[in-house]
């Protein structure tokens, strides 16, 4: 099982980034997928969840209206489109799914700063 995040970087406040998480080693289309983030000195927090078929999506309150999670089951990839980024969005962003235990990617750093 492998989850590989990409797309992070340095962006100015108000900017946008699109994160990708490429999955392999399991039947991607069978599992709900999530994005989490962890800021320095803080606990890891849930950003968004998308069901296996993409039919249901939930966001943490602070991300609603700014972030969009999506998936392409043909490409075994889940995405996180982040708009109107704020300095407090600075964190390492992780892809995740649960199958009898949590599986995590290595994370991708997002830094929002002028």
Helices and strands as residue ranges (DSSP letters): E 2-6, E 9-11, E 17-24, G 28-30, E 33-38, E 45-50, E 57-59, G 61-63, E 67-72, E 77-82, G 87-89, E 91-98, E 102-104, E 108-112
